Amino acid sequence: MIFGRNKSELPTPESALPGREGRPFQVGGTHLALGTPVETQAPDGFEVAVFGLGCFWGEEKTFWEVPGVWSTSVGYAGGQTPNPTYEEVCTGRTGHAEVVRVIFDPAKVSYADLLKVFWENHDPTQGMRQGNDRGTQYRSIILTTTPEQQAEAEASREAYQKQMTAAGYGEITTSIVPLEHYYYAESEHQQYLVKNPFGYCPLHATGVSYA
């Protein structure tokens, strides 16, 4: 319990931290694995996808290793507090999930391919947790950037539910919502497993194939 509330319950607008107008830290820099900008818009012809599937340190590496991914970053999304810090997100009072923002070349890797990576690399039936990581920040979430992504993600959830049910798992708890705001995480969290190759990186994959 933090500040007298359960970290596995999303805060109300009244209980959420107020945040701030501007970002309280710098990000910038070059991606340590891909050599591309970290803080950047998608180049012409490229697309953006945003996924939350547990602790973002390991999951960022999962996506930067996918051929066709141009850049990745980690950040906070799906909550209420503007420009939060990591410490604030960890209180459970921002409503944000830890997420990976993926910039990809659709000529080399499709959104469907990234959805497959998403589903197969965590347990989407765990609610407000992944393994021993407990709290709203670790929930399974897809934040879509186009109506086409929204429809494709929802269809993929239905398809993967059949696979999970056949494997003996329960209901998928993944939320799929349009992205409203993405807030970059602090520089020390970007490409964490390059900077800390023996860092904490739990594997929560179920072994259930998407297709």
C-alpha angles and dihedrals in degrees: 000000000000121000089350098301138100113259088211092067122076113241123248119239087257095052098040118106113260097231120190144270098250134037111267094214143032127252115171121119135108125296106259094214103034103029093228129117117284098203104046148114120251114272118244111290094018127107139215128230127180125202136176116198107149132293106015096214096076097030093058088059090049090060101038088058091060111103110242095033107123101187141350136196136176126233149130128285144151096053141092110246113095118227096356127187125230090252091054093049089051091059090066090232099108098059091223126136123217103252143179119227110209124196109196143175107239089202088066105029128018129220086244089058090053091048088055090053090049096051096043097049102060142022106262093190098070102090114207096006149048112215110305091348102098129184142066092285090068098051123125111256141157116204110197127210100196136030088246091057090049093054094043093048093049091050090049091053090055091048094048092047088064090053093047093047091051089052092053100258126134133237120323110243097192114135118215114200138151114269112252103171134002117197118195116235122233118288093252090064095052112101087351094172092056090053092040107029092177094044127133107288113158120193114225100168113137096209090238110137119229092218 
